[in-house]
């Protein structure tokens, strides 16, 4: 009674993408400062919760059992699809819908980076150089956005390994005697 894990992964990936877009939209409506606030980091919880739910759903679809590979496939598929949708949304928002917002976000991010570097005792010339580099060009270009999405997917793969190890339940080789 094995069902295709790809369908579950795609379905939950679409849900994750939609939830991430809604979260991003809420951050956008609250201004550039909200994108660099601690609340923005809660956006990482959305895909994690949805990926866990996808793994649980797939295990339920398989009669309560799911091997590690099957769990990894459905969970990672969920993360990748959600990341692609969220990345496309952010790319369109920052490059076509509201370019001044992108510039305000770059400024806010740079200020946060300066504060953090000062807290860690970085020399002023290093802070100035990092600031100049951060303000140069478009940090949300197609190339930089794609590279960022690739690194996020690598991170999600590691998270997927952990979730798959937790969600899996191996089917017994011999049925229990009654």
Secondary structure, 3 states (H helix, E strand, C coil): CCCCHHHHHHHHHHHHHHHHHHHHHHHHHCCHHHHCCHHHHCHHHHHHHHHHHHHHHHHHHCCCCECHHHHHHHHHHHHHHHHHHHHHHHHHHHHHHCHHHHHHHHHHHHHHHHHHHHHCCCCHHHHHHHHHHHHCCCCCCHHHHHHHHHHHHHHHHHHHHHHHHHHCECCCCCCCCC
